[in-house]
Amino acid sequence: MNFADNAPAIDDDRLDGWKIEGLDFPSFRMSLLVKVMDRLTIRELAGVTDLPIAEWRVLSRLALSKGGLTVRQIAMKAWVDRAEVSRAASSLEARGYLARRNNPADRRAPIMFLTPEGETVYKPLMAQRTAFHARVMESLDQEEQDLLDGLLRKMAVNLLELTDQSTRESG
């Protein structure tokens, strides 16, 4: 099935820049979507908390982990730089939202976990984030959502392979 052929024509002046000759790549359009989603996320978070988006990323990864995570593990799960995770974790720790314990496997990489205060902050934010993502996806039926997820997964694998290749070539 070719979804592009069946997609409704949307005449909306706000989509100016969506398809630009010379930049007519689905990956370019995805980057536009990500920018808008990040801006909306920052705005929505600011309306209910003083947590920056980087701290939200760390908080959410820790909340969903069993037994805690190291900075490196969070960076890998969130696909972000370890330094960003480290700074966010330090801030969350200063707020009392996370704590650290010794890591018997590597003393240089403590295991971080949410405190009860961190859990209290996380739960309403997660409800808000769940509602946001439901609104983003509301015009897609389940088949379309599954197709989109599968396509994004394939692209993620391609990007990871390109990243690995680039690391090998520069190393």
BAMAR-928263 format. One record per residue (C-alpha): residue in three letters; z negated, y, x. Coordinates in Angstrom, 1 decimal. Layout:
BEGIN
residu: ALA, up: Z, north: Y, east: X $
...
***
This chain:
BEGIN
residu: MET, up: 0.0, north: 0.0, east: 0.0 $
residu: ASN, up: 0.9, north: 3.4, east: 1.3 $
residu: PHE, up: -1.9, north: 5.7, east: 0.3 $
residu: ALA, up: -0.2, north: 8.8, east: 1.7 $
residu: ASP, up: 2.7, north: 8.3, east: -0.8 $
residu: ASN, up: 0.2, north: 7.9, east: -3.6 $
residu: ALA, up: -2.1, north: 10.7, east: -2.6 $
residu: PRO, up: -2.2, north: 13.6, east: -5.1 $
residu: ALA, up: -0.5, north: 16.8, east: -3.9 $
residu: ILE, up: -3.3, north: 19.3, east: -3.4 $
residu: ASP, up: -2.2, north: 22.9, east: -3.5 $
residu: ASP, up: -5.1, north: 24.8, east: -2.0 $
residu: ASP, up: -4.7, north: 27.9, east: 0.3 $
residu: ARG, up: -7.9, north: 26.8, east: 2.1 $
residu: LEU, up: -5.9, north: 23.9, east: 3.6 $
residu: ASP, up: -3.9, north: 26.4, east: 5.6 $
residu: GLY, up: -3.9, north: 25.0, east: 9.1 $
residu: TRP, up: -4.3, north: 21.4, east: 7.9 $
residu: LYS, up: -0.8, north: 20.4, east: 9.0 $
residu: ILE, up: 0.7, north: 22.5, east: 11.8 $
residu: GLU, up: 4.0, north: 21.7, east: 13.4 $
residu: GLY, up: 3.2, north: 20.6, east: 16.9 $
residu: LEU, up: -0.4, north: 19.6, east: 16.0 $
residu: ASP, up: 0.6, north: 17.2, east: 13.2 $
residu: PHE, up: -1.8, north: 14.4, east: 14.3 $
residu: PRO, up: -4.3, north: 12.7, east: 12.0 $
residu: SER, up: -6.8, north: 12.8, east: 14.8 $
residu: PHE, up: -6.4, north: 16.7, east: 14.9 $
residu: ARG, up: -7.1, north: 16.8, east: 11.1 $
residu: MET, up: -10.2, north: 14.6, east: 11.7 $
residu: SER, up: -11.5, north: 17.1, east: 14.2 $
residu: LEU, up: -11.1, north: 19.8, east: 11.6 $
residu: LEU, up: -13.1, north: 17.8, east: 9.2 $
residu: VAL, up: -15.8, north: 17.1, east: 11.7 $
residu: LYS, up: -16.2, north: 20.8, east: 12.5 $
residu: VAL, up: -16.6, north: 21.6, east: 8.8 $
residu: MET, up: -19.1, north: 18.8, east: 8.3 $
residu: ASP, up: -21.1, north: 19.9, east: 11.3 $
residu: ARG, up: -21.2, north: 23.5, east: 10.0 $
residu: LEU, up: -22.3, north: 22.3, east: 6.6 $
residu: THR, up: -24.9, north: 20.0, east: 8.1 $
residu: ILE, up: -26.3, north: 22.8, east: 10.2 $
residu: ARG, up: -26.4, north: 25.1, east: 7.1 $
residu: GLU, up: -28.0, north: 22.5, east: 4.9 $
residu: LEU, up: -30.6, north: 21.5, east: 7.5 $
residu: ALA, up: -31.5, north: 25.2, east: 8.0 $
residu: GLY, up: -32.1, north: 25.4, east: 4.2 $
residu: VAL, up: -34.8, north: 22.8, east: 4.3 $
residu: THR, up: -36.1, north: 22.4, east: 7.9 $
residu: ASP, up: -36.1, north: 24.2, east: 11.2 $
residu: LEU, up: -34.8, north: 21.1, east: 13.0 $
residu: PRO, up: -31.5, north: 21.6, east: 14.9 $
residu: ILE, up: -28.8, north: 19.0, east: 14.4 $
residu: ALA, up: -29.6, north: 17.4, east: 17.8 $
residu: GLU, up: -33.2, north: 16.8, east: 16.8 $
residu: TRP, up: -32.0, north: 15.4, east: 13.4 $
residu: ARG, up: -29.8, north: 12.9, east: 15.3 $
residu: VAL, up: -32.7, north: 11.7, east: 17.4 $
residu: LEU, up: -35.1, north: 11.7, east: 14.4 $
residu: SER, up: -32.7, north: 9.6, east: 12.3 $
residu: ARG, up: -31.9, north: 7.1, east: 15.0 $
residu: LEU, up: -35.6, north: 6.5, east: 15.7 $
residu: ALA, up: -36.4, north: 6.2, east: 12.0 $
residu: LEU, up: -33.8, north: 3.5, east: 11.6 $
residu: SER, up: -34.9, north: 1.6, east: 14.7 $
residu: LYS, up: -37.3, north: -1.3, east: 14.9 $
residu: GLY, up: -39.7, north: -0.9, east: 17.7 $
residu: GLY, up: -38.4, north: 2.4, east: 19.1 $
residu: LEU, up: -35.6, north: 3.4, east: 21.4 $
residu: THR, up: -35.1, north: 4.9, east: 24.9 $
residu: VAL, up: -33.2, north: 8.1, east: 25.5 $
residu: ARG, up: -30.2, north: 6.0, east: 26.8 $
residu: GLN, up: -30.2, north: 3.8, east: 23.7 $
residu: ILE, up: -30.3, north: 6.8, east: 21.3 $
residu: ALA, up: -27.5, north: 8.5, east: 23.3 $
residu: MET, up: -25.4, north: 5.4, east: 23.0 $
residu: LYS, up: -26.0, north: 5.0, east: 19.3 $
residu: ALA, up: -25.3, north: 8.7, east: 18.6 $
residu: TRP, up: -22.4, north: 8.9, east: 21.0 $
residu: VAL, up: -23.9, north: 12.0, east: 22.6 $
residu: ASP, up: -25.1, north: 13.0, east: 26.1 $
residu: ARG, up: -28.4, north: 11.7, east: 27.3 $
residu: ALA, up: -29.5, north: 15.3, east: 28.3 $
residu: GLU, up: -29.0, north: 16.4, east: 24.7 $
residu: VAL, up: -31.2, north: 13.5, east: 23.5 $
residu: SER, up: -33.8, north: 14.2, east: 26.1 $
residu: ARG, up: -34.1, north: 17.9, east: 25.2 $
residu: ALA, up: -34.3, north: 17.0, east: 21.5 $
residu: ALA, up: -36.8, north: 14.3, east: 22.1 $
residu: SER, up: -39.1, north: 16.6, east: 24.1 $
residu: SER, up: -39.0, north: 19.2, east: 21.2 $
residu: LEU, up: -39.7, north: 16.5, east: 18.6 $
residu: GLU, up: -42.6, north: 15.3, east: 20.7 $
residu: ALA, up: -44.0, north: 18.8, east: 21.0 $
residu: ARG, up: -43.8, north: 19.0, east: 17.2 $
residu: GLY, up: -45.7, north: 15.8, east: 16.9 $
residu: TYR, up: -42.8, north: 13.9, east: 15.3 $
residu: LEU, up: -42.3, north: 11.3, east: 18.0 $
residu: ALA, up: -44.5, north: 9.7, east: 20.6 $
residu: ARG, up: -43.7, north: 7.7, east: 23.7 $
residu: ARG, up: -45.1, north: 4.4, east: 25.1 $
residu: ASN, up: -44.5, north: 2.7, east: 28.4 $
residu: ASN, up: -41.5, north: 0.5, east: 28.6 $
residu: PRO, up: -42.4, north: -2.8, east: 30.4 $
residu: ALA, up: -38.8, north: -3.4, east: 31.3 $
residu: ASP, up: -38.2, north: 0.0, east: 32.9 $
residu: ARG, up: -41.1, north: 2.4, east: 33.6 $
residu: ARG, up: -38.7, north: 5.3, east: 34.0 $
residu: ALA, up: -37.4, north: 4.9, east: 30.5 $
residu: PRO, up: -40.2, north: 5.2, east: 28.0 $
residu: ILE, up: -39.8, north: 3.9, east: 24.5 $
residu: MET, up: -39.9, north: 6.6, east: 21.8 $
residu: PHE, up: -40.9, north: 6.0, east: 18.2 $
residu: LEU, up: -41.6, north: 8.2, east: 15.1 $
residu: THR, up: -45.1, north: 9.3, east: 14.4 $
residu: PRO, up: -46.4, north: 9.3, east: 10.8 $
residu: GLU, up: -45.6, north: 13.1, east: 10.8 $
residu: GLY, up: -42.0, north: 12.3, east: 11.9 $
residu: GLU, up: -41.6, north: 9.8, east: 9.1 $
residu: THR, up: -42.8, north: 12.4, east: 6.6 $
residu: VAL, up: -40.2, north: 14.9, east: 7.9 $
residu: TYR, up: -37.5, north: 12.2, east: 8.0 $
residu: LYS, up: -37.6, north: 10.8, east: 4.4 $
residu: PRO, up: -36.7, north: 14.0, east: 2.4 $
residu: LEU, up: -34.1, north: 14.9, east: 5.0 $
residu: MET, up: -32.5, north: 11.5, east: 4.8 $
residu: ALA, up: -32.3, north: 11.8, east: 1.0 $
residu: GLN, up: -30.6, north: 15.2, east: 1.4 $
residu: ARG, up: -28.1, north: 13.8, east: 4.0 $
residu: THR, up: -27.4, north: 10.8, east: 1.8 $
residu: ALA, up: -26.6, north: 13.1, east: -1.1 $
residu: PHE, up: -24.4, north: 15.3, east: 1.2 $
residu: HIS, up: -22.3, north: 12.3, east: 2.3 $
residu: ALA, up: -22.0, north: 11.0, east: -1.3 $
residu: ARG, up: -20.5, north: 14.4, east: -2.2 $
residu: VAL, up: -18.1, north: 14.3, east: 0.7 $
residu: MET, up: -16.8, north: 10.8, east: -0.4 $
residu: GLU, up: -17.0, north: 11.3, east: -4.2 $
residu: SER, up: -13.2, north: 11.5, east: -4.8 $
residu: LEU, up: -12.6, north: 8.2, east: -3.0 $
residu: ASP, up: -12.9, north: 4.9, east: -4.9 $
residu: GLN, up: -14.5, north: 2.0, east: -3.1 $
residu: GLU, up: -11.2, north: 0.5, east: -1.9 $
residu: GLU, up: -10.3, north: 3.9, east: -0.3 $
residu: GLN, up: -13.7, north: 4.2, east: 1.3 $
residu: ASP, up: -13.5, north: 0.7, east: 2.7 $
residu: LEU, up: -10.0, north: 1.4, east: 4.0 $
residu: LEU, up: -11.1, north: 4.7, east: 5.6 $
residu: ASP, up: -14.1, north: 3.0, east: 7.2 $
residu: GLY, up: -11.8, north: 0.3, east: 8.7 $
residu: LEU, up: -9.3, north: 2.8, east: 10.0 $
residu: LEU, up: -12.1, north: 4.9, east: 11.6 $
residu: ARG, up: -13.5, north: 1.8, east: 13.2 $
residu: LYS, up: -10.1, north: 0.9, east: 14.7 $
residu: MET, up: -9.8, north: 4.5, east: 16.1 $
residu: ALA, up: -13.4, north: 4.3, east: 17.5 $
residu: VAL, up: -12.5, north: 1.1, east: 19.4 $
residu: ASN, up: -9.4, north: 2.9, east: 20.8 $
residu: LEU, up: -11.5, north: 5.9, east: 21.9 $
residu: LEU, up: -14.0, north: 3.6, east: 23.5 $
residu: GLU, up: -11.3, north: 1.8, east: 25.4 $
residu: LEU, up: -9.8, north: 5.2, east: 26.5 $
residu: THR, up: -13.3, north: 6.3, east: 27.6 $
residu: ASP, up: -13.8, north: 3.1, east: 29.6 $
residu: GLN, up: -10.4, north: 3.5, east: 31.2 $
residu: SER, up: -11.1, north: 7.1, east: 32.1 $
residu: THR, up: -14.5, north: 6.1, east: 33.6 $
residu: ARG, up: -12.9, north: 3.4, east: 35.7 $
residu: GLU, up: -10.1, north: 5.7, east: 37.0 $
residu: SER, up: -12.6, north: 8.5, east: 37.9 $
residu: GLY, up: -15.1, north: 6.2, east: 39.5 $
***
